[in-house]
Amino acid sequence: MTTKRELSPEQRDELLPNLKTRFEKNMNRHTDFKWEEVLKRMESNPEKLWSLYEMESTGGEPDVVGKDEISGEFIFYDCSAESPKGRRSTCYDREGLESRKEHKPGNNAIDMATAMGIELLTEEQYRDLQKLGNFDSRTSSWLKTPAEIRKLDGAIFGDFRYDNVFIYHNGAQSYYAARGFRGMLRV
């Protein structure tokens, strides 16, 4: 059974004004882009609009942070001040979740991101995000973990403390109330 990834007119009418307001309020994130060109791109990609709605509804506050000059795709990151509230208390991935013997969380970051049609930020993307403001000063966010770390049962996450970006490691099975994940979407 496939799920149709398309917004209802009501959801669309709820999402687009929020994205426009955020876009206009945070021009430092995208000085070279016009809202009309972003809107046109979103409207021609209903499945991506659905993913943006998922990012928004889980507290991510998605916003444009760049553009791929080759493909013409706009790049959205979760720009909420703290790790999105609706995506916290998760293990890193399904393997980490299944390895827990007790006190399992309800989900894991990789499966949630896949279901939303987004990707976890990489360490490089996370550092780029931090150049746009201070994010995760009280929370932390799982990051896309390199295969060589993951095969040793680890996963990485980042936060911002003491005016610095820190990248740490933890077991992929761990989870904390203040750790979620940030996503990226190309539209």
NUMI-40505 format. One record per atom (N, C-alpha, C, O): z, y, x; residue in three letters. Coordinates in steps of 0.02 Angstrom, whole numbers, plus 50000, padded with zeros to 5 digits. Example, Ala and Ser with C-alpha at 12.3 -4.5 7.8 and 13.67 -1.06 7.14 Angstrom:
NUMI-40505
503904971650660ala
503904977550615ala
503904983550660ala
504234983450712ala
503544988850642ser
503574994750684ser
503945000250645ser
504025005750670ser
end
This chain:
NUMI-40505
500004994150042met
500005000050000met
500005006250044met
500415006850090met
499555010950031thr
499525017050070thr
499815022850030thr
499755023149969thr
500125027250065thr
500425033150034thr
499945038950044thr
499715040150100thr
499795042549991lys
499365048349996lys
499765053950027lys
500275056050000lys
499525056450082arg
499865061850118arg
499555068550099arg
499205071650139arg
499685070550039glu
499425076850015glu
499965080449974glu
500325077249935glu
500005086849982leu
500505090749947leu
500305092049875leu
499715092649859leu
500805092549832ser
500695094849764ser
500575102349768ser
500765105549817ser
500285105349717pro
500205112649717pro
500875116349724pro
500915121549756pro
501405113549695glu
502065116749700glu
502325116449772glu
502605121349797glu
502235110849805gln
502455110149874gln
502065114949919gln
502345118149964gln
501415115349908arg
500985119849946arg
501215127149937arg
501265130949986arg
501355129049874asp
501575135849859asp
502265137349889asp
502435143149901asp
502655132249900glu
503315132949932glu
503235133650008glu
503575137750039glu
502805129650037leu
502735129250110leu
502375135250141leu
502635138350187leu
501795136950115leu
501375142050148leu
501715148850155leu
501645151850209leu
502065151450104pro
502415157850115pro
502945157450170pro
503045162150208pro
503295151750174asn
503805150850227asn
503475151050295asn
503725154350341asn
502915147550303leu
502575147350367leu
502305154250386leu
502355156350443leu
502025157850336lys
501755164550349lys
502315169350370lys
502235173050419lys
502875169250335thr
503435173550352thr
503685172150422thr
503805176750461thr
503765165850439arg
504005163850506arg
503505166050559arg
503695168650611arg
502855164950545phe
502325166850591phe
502355174350606phe
502335176450664phe
502415178450553glu
502425185650562glu
503075188150594glu
503065193250630glu
503615184850581lys
504265186850609lys
504325185150683lys
504725188350719lys
503945180250707asn
504005177850776asn
503345178450814asn
503115173550844asn
503055184350814met
502405185250846met
502425183950921met
501905182650952met
503015184350952asn
503075182851023asn
502865175751040asn
502705174251097asn
502875171350991arg
502685164251002arg
501935163251002arg
501695158151027arg
501555168050975his
500835167050965his
500475173750961his
500155175350911his
500515177751013thr
500255184551013thr
499505184951003thr
499255190050979thr
499145179851021asp
498405180151018asp
498095177350955asp
497485176850950asp
498505175350906phe
498235172050847phe
498355176150784phe
498845179850779phe
497915175350737lys
497965178650672lys
498155173450619lys
497925167750622lys
498585175450572trp
498805170950519trp
498205167950481trp
498215162050463trp
497705172050467glu
497135169750427glu
496775163750459glu
496565159150424glu
496715163850526glu
496385158150559glu
496825151950558glu
496575146350554glu
497475152850563val
497945147250559val
497925144250488val
497895138150480val
497945148650438leu
497925146550368leu
497285142550353leu
497315137350321leu
496725145050376lys
496085141650365lys
496095134650394lys
495855129850364lys
496365134150454arg
496395127650488arg
496855122850449arg
496695116950441arg
497425125350426met
497895121150388met
497585118950322met
497635113050304met
497265123450287glu
496975121850223glu
496415116650228glu
496285113050180glu
496085116350285ser
495545111450293ser
495815104650318ser
495425100050330ser
496475104150327asn
496785097950350asn
497385096350306asn
497955097250327asn
497275093850244pro
497825092650198pro
498355087850224pro
498945088650208pro
498155082850263glu
498645078150290glu
499115081650340glu
499705080150344glu
498835086350379lys
499245090050426lys
499705094850389lys
500275096050410lys
499465097550334leu
499885101850293leu
500485097850266leu
501045100450262leu
500345091650248trp
500885087150225trp
501395086150281trp
501995086350268trp
501165085050342ser
501625084150399ser
502035090450411ser
502625090050426ser
501725096350405leu
502095102550412leu
502635103150358leu
503185105650372leu
502485100850298tyr
502975100950244tyr
503565096350262tyr
504135098150250tyr
503415090650291glu
503945086050313glu
504375089250367glu
504985088550367glu
504055092650414met
504425096050467met
504885101350436met
505465101950455met
504615105050389glu
504995110450356glu
505565107650315glu
506125110150319glu
505435102450276ser
505945099850230ser
506525096350266ser
507055095450236ser
506425094450329thr
506965091450368thr
507315096550413thr
507725094750455thr
507145103050405gly
507485108250441gly
507175110350507gly
507505113650547gly
506555108450520gly
506245109750584gly
505995116850596gly
505915118950653gly
505855120550541glu
505575127250547glu
504965127450593glu
504965130950643glu
504435123750575pro
503845123550618pro
503505130350625pro
503485134250577pro
503245131650684asp
502885137850697asp
502355136550751asp
502405131950790asp
501835140750751val
501305140350800val
501565142650867val
501865147950873val
501445138450919val
501655140350987val
501075140351035val
501155142151093val
500475138351013gly
499905138251057gly
499285135751022gly
499285134250963gly
498745135551062lys
498095133151035lys
497745129351091lys
497715131551148lys
497475123551073asp
497075119651119asp
496375122851121asp
496015122651071asp
496205125651177glu
495565129351182glu
494955124751177glu
494415127051159glu
495035118451192ile
494475113751188ile
494355111451116ile
493795111851090ile
494885109151083ser
494815106651014ser
494865112050961ser
494645111050904ser
495165117750980gly
495275123050931gly
495895121850888gly
496025125850842gly
496265116550900glu
496855114950860glu
497435119650878glu
497555121250936glu
497785121850824phe
498395125550834phe
498965120650846phe
498975115250816phe
499425122450889ile
499985118150907ile
500615120850875ile
500815126550888ile
500935116750835phe
501565118550802phe
502125114650835phe
502045108650850phe
502695117950846tyr
503315114650868tyr
503845116150816tyr
503805121150780tyr
504345111850813asp
504945113450775asp
505305119150812asp
505475118350871asp
505405124750779cys
505715130550811cys
506395132450780cys
506615138150787cys
506715127650747ser
507385128950721ser
507855130150781ser
507775127150834ser
508355134450770ala
508815136050824ala
509165129850852ala
509265129250912ala
509345125350808glu
509665119050828glu
509225113250808glu
508765113950768glu
509355107450836ser
508965101450819ser
508955100650743ser
509475101250711ser
508375099250713pro
508315099050640pro
508855094750607pro
508935088850623pro
509205097750561lys
509775094550528lys
509595088050493lys
509985083250494lys
509015087750462gly
508805081750426gly
508555076150471gly
508315071050446gly
508615076950536arg
508385071850583arg
508905070050636arg
508735067450689arg
509525071350622arg
510055069850670arg
510365063050657arg
510215059750607arg
510805060950702ser
511145054450698ser
510655048650697ser
510705044150656ser
510175048950743thr
509685043550749thr
509685040650820thr
509795044250868thr
509555034250824cys
509415031150889cys
508725033650912cys
508375037050874cys
508545031950972tyr
507895034150998tyr
507315030550963tyr
506865033750936tyr
507335023850962asp
506775020150933asp
507035013850897asp
507635012450897asp
506575010050868arg
506765004150829arg
507114998950874arg
507614996050853arg
506874997950934glu
507184993250980glu
507914995150993glu
508364990950994glu
508035001651004gly
508715004051015gly
509145002950953gly
509725000950958gly
508865004350895leu
509225003450832leu
509404996050821leu
509974994550804leu
508924991650832glu
509044984550820glu
509524981450871glu
509824976250858glu
509584984650930ser
510044981950981ser
510774983550966ser
511224980650997ser
510904988050919arg
511594989750902arg
511894984050862arg
511594981550814arg
512484981950881lys
512824976550846lys
513174979050783lys
513204975550733lys
513444985150787glu
513804987950729glu
513714995450728glu
513464998450776glu
513914998450673his
513875005750663his
513165008350674his
513065013350708his
512685004950644lys
511995007050652lys
511855013350611lys
512085013950554lys
511475018050641pro
511275023950602pro
510735021950552pro
510475016350554pro
510565026450508gly
510065024950457gly
509355024650481gly
508925021750447gly
509205027550540asn
508505027750562asn
508475029050636asn
508985029450671asn
507855029650661asn
507745031150731asn
507205036550737asn
506785037250693asn
507225040250792ala
506795046050801ala
506045044250801ala
505645047650769ala
505855039050836ile
505145037350842ile
504855035450774ile
504315037750756ile
505195031150736asp
504945029150670asp
504915035050623asp
504445035750584asp
505425039350624met
505415045250581met
504835049850597met
504485052250552met
504725051150662ala
504165055450682ala
503495052550661ala
503065056050635ala
503415046050671thr
502795042750652thr
502675043350576thr
502125044750554thr
503195042150537ala
503145042650465ala
502965049850443ala
502635050750392ala
503185054750482met
503035061750466met
502355063950492met
502115069350474met
502045059850534gly
501395061650562gly
501445066450621gly
500965070150634gly
502015066450655ile
502125070950712ile
502315066850774ile
502405060850770ile
502365070250831glu
502575067050893glu
503205070550919glu
503295076550908glu
503625066850953leu
504195069950987leu
503945074451042leu
503425073051072leu
504305079851056leu
504135084051112leu
504235080251178leu
504705076251184leu
503805081551226thr
503905078951293thr
504385083551330thr
504545088951305thr
504605081551388glu
505045085851428glu
504695092451443glu
504995097751438glu
504055092251462glu
503685098351477glu
503625102851416glu
503725108951421glu
503475100051358gln
503425103951297gln
504105107051279gln
504135112751256gln
504635103151289tyr
505305105751274tyr
505475111651319tyr
505745116651296tyr
505305111251382arg
505425116851428arg
505005122851408arg
505235128551413arg
504385121651386asp
503965127151362asp
504265130451300asp
504265136551294asp
504525126451254leu
504855129051195leu
505435133651214leu
505525138951185leu
505815131551264gln
506405135451284gln
506215142251314gln
506635146751319gln
505595143051335lys
505355149551360lys
505265154451303lys
505205160451314lys
505235151951242leu
505135156151183leu
505785158351150leu
505775162451104leu
506345155851174gly
506995157451146gly
507505152451170gly
507355148151212gly
508105152951144asn
508635148151161asn
508715143151104asn
508925145051049asn
508545137051116phe
508565131751065phe
509065126351087phe
509125124951147phe
509405123351039asp
509875117951053asp
510475120251095asp
510655116851144asp
510765125751077ser
511365128051114ser
511995124451090ser
512515124751124ser
511965121051032arg
512535117151007arg
512345110050990arg
512775105950974arg
511705108550994thr
511455101850978thr
511035099451037thr
510975102851088thr
510735093551029ser
510265091051079ser
509705087551042ser
509765085850983ser
509145086451077ser
508565083451045ser
508275077851089ser
508155078751149ser
508165072051058trp
507805066651092trp
507125069251113trp
506815073151077trp
506885067051171leu
506225068851196leu
505815062451207leu
506095057051217leu
505165063151206lys
504725057451219lys
504895054851289lys
504835058451339lys
505095048651291thr
505365045751352thr
504835042051391thr
504465038051362thr
504775043251457pro
504295039551498pro
504425032051494pro
505005029851491pro
503895028151495ala
503935020851488ala
504395017651540ala
504755012951524ala
504395020251602glu
504805017151654glu
505555017951640glu
505955013851661glu
505745023251605ile
506445024251585ile
506595019951524ile
507125016851520ile
506135019951477arg
506255016251415arg
506315008651428arg
506715005351396arg
505925006051475lys
505954998751487lys
506614996651518lys
506784990751521lys
507005001651542leu
507675000251569leu
508215001751516leu
508805002451533leu
508005002251453asp
508435003451395asp
508695010651390asp
509165011951353asp
508395015251428gly
508605022151425gly
508135026451383gly
507595024351365gly
508355032451369ala
507955037551335ala
508215044351358ala
508785044951379ala
507785049451353ile
507995056051376ile
508065060851317ile
507765060051264ile
508475065951327phe
508575071251278phe
508705077651315phe
508865077651374phe
508635083251280gly
508735089751311gly
509175094151268gly
509265093151208gly
509455099251302asp
509825104451267asp
509825110751311asp
509555110751366asp
510125116051285phe
510165122451320phe
510895124551325phe
511205126151274phe
511155124551385arg
511855126551397arg
511875130851461arg
511475130051506arg
512365135351463tyr
512475139351523tyr
511835142851548tyr
511705143351608tyr
511435145251500asp
510805148651515asp
510305144351553asp
509895146851591asp
510345137751542asn
509885133151575asn
509685127551528asn
510065125651483asn
509085124851539val
508845119051503val
509075112951542val
508955112451603val
509395108151508phe
509615102051540phe
509255096151507phe
509185095851446phe
509025091551548ile
508725085351525ile
509195079851550ile
509345079251609ile
509415075651502tyr
509895070351517tyr
509605063651497tyr
509035063151474tyr
509995058551507his
509815051851486his
510385048651447his
510965050751453his
510215043751408asn
510705039951370asn
510385033251354asn
509785032451363asn
510785028551332gly
510495022351307gly
510105023851243gly
510325027851202gly
509535020751234ala
509115022051175ala
509475020151110ala
509275022451057ala
509985015951114gln
510345013851055gln
510885018851034gln
511175018250980gln
511025023851076ser
511555028651060ser
511315033551006ser
510715034650997ser
511795036350971tyr
511645041750923tyr
512265045950915tyr
512835043650922tyr
512145052350899tyr
512685057150891tyr
512515061750833tyr
511935063050819tyr
513035064250801ala
512935068750743ala
512565075050763ala
512225078050721ala
512615077150825ala
512295083350847ala
511635082150884ala
511355086750913ala
511375075950883arg
510735074650917arg
510215072450866arg
510315067650829arg
509665076050867gly
509095074250825gly
508475073950867gly
508485071550924gly
507925076350840phe
507305076650879phe
506875082350854phe
506895084250795phe
506485085050898arg
505995090350883arg
505295087350887arg
505155083050929arg
504875089850843gly
504195087150841gly
503665092250858gly
503785098250862gly
503065089450869met
502475093450884met
501915090850840met
501855084850827met
501495095450816leu
500925093750775leu
500335098050794leu
500395104150804leu
499755094850800arg
499135098450813arg
498755098950747arg
498645093950713arg
498555105050730val
498185106150667val
497525109550682val
497135110850637val
end
